Amino acid sequence: MIRVGLWEGLMKGETSAIINLVVFQYHCAMIFWSHWKCMTSEPGVLPKNYDTLSFRKMAPPMKEAMLGVKKQSAEMAVDQAGQEMKIKKIEAQISE
């Protein structure tokens, strides 16, 4: 016979049914709590004790990605500075 729910096991006092019920109720409580926190908090607001992103606590793939972005932005800044220098030279030649 197929058992549809935990009620039979709970009525008999089976340990596995009680564990299943406790785990299920815990997850339901966490779902409702998370939903409540999402409804009652402002979107995009950081906690007051937020200082900076802790690089030491990041996972290695995330560290590599952050370093790659930093390297790319530094290269772009150098390229932009070089282009600005070229523009200034051309403007100086034109104005002469």
C-alpha positions in Angstrom: 0.0 0.0 0.0 1.2 3.5 -0.8 1.5 6.0 2.1 0.4 9.5 1.1 1.4 11.4 4.2 3.2 11.3 7.5 0.0 11.2 9.6 0.0 7.4 9.9 3.6 7.4 11.1 3.0 10.3 13.5 0.0 8.5 15.0 2.1 5.4 15.5 5.0 7.5 17.0 7.6 6.6 14.3 10.8 8.5 14.8 11.3 9.0 11.0 7.9 10.6 10.7 8.6 13.0 13.6 12.0 13.9 12.1 10.4 14.5 8.7 7.7 16.7 10.3 10.3 18.8 12.2 12.5 19.3 9.1 9.5 20.3 7.0 8.2 22.7 9.6 11.7 24.3 10.0 11.9 24.8 6.2 8.4 26.3 6.1 9.3 28.7 8.9 12.5 29.8 7.1 10.4 30.4 3.9 7.9 32.6 5.7 10.7 34.4 7.6 12.6 35.1 4.4 9.5 36.3 2.7 8.7 38.6 5.6 12.2 40.1 5.6 12.0 40.7 1.9 8.6 42.4 2.2 9.6 44.6 5.2 13.1 45.7 4.2 14.1 48.5 1.8 15.5 47.1 -1.5 19.2 48.0 -2.1 20.0 49.2 1.4 23.2 48.0 3.0 23.4 47.3 6.7 24.8 50.1 8.9 27.9 48.1 9.9 28.8 47.5 6.2 32.3 48.8 5.7 34.0 47.2 2.7 33.9 44.0 0.9 36.2 41.5 2.7 38.5 40.2 0.1 39.9 37.5 2.4 36.5 35.9 2.9 35.8 35.5 -0.8 35.8 32.2 -2.7 38.9 31.8 -4.9 36.9 32.0 -8.2 35.4 35.3 -7.0 38.8 36.7 -6.1 40.1 35.8 -9.5 37.1 37.5 -11.2 37.5 40.7 -9.0 41.3 40.8 -9.8 40.5 40.4 -13.5 38.0 43.3 -13.4 40.5 45.5 -11.5 43.2 44.7 -14.1 40.9 45.5 -17.0 39.8 48.8 -15.5 43.5 49.7 -14.8 44.3 48.9 -18.5 41.4 50.9 -19.7 42.5 53.9 -17.5 46.0 53.7 -19.0 44.5 53.5 -22.6 42.2 56.5 -21.9 45.1 58.5 -20.5 47.1 57.8 -23.6 44.3 58.8 -25.9 43.8 62.0 -23.9 47.5 62.8 -24.4 47.2 62.2 -28.1 44.2 64.4 -28.3 46.0 67.2 -26.5 49.0 66.9 -28.8 46.7 67.1 -31.9 44.8 70.1 -30.4 48.1 71.9 -29.7 49.3 71.2 -33.3 46.0 72.6 -34.6 46.1 75.7 -32.5 49.6 76.6 -33.6 
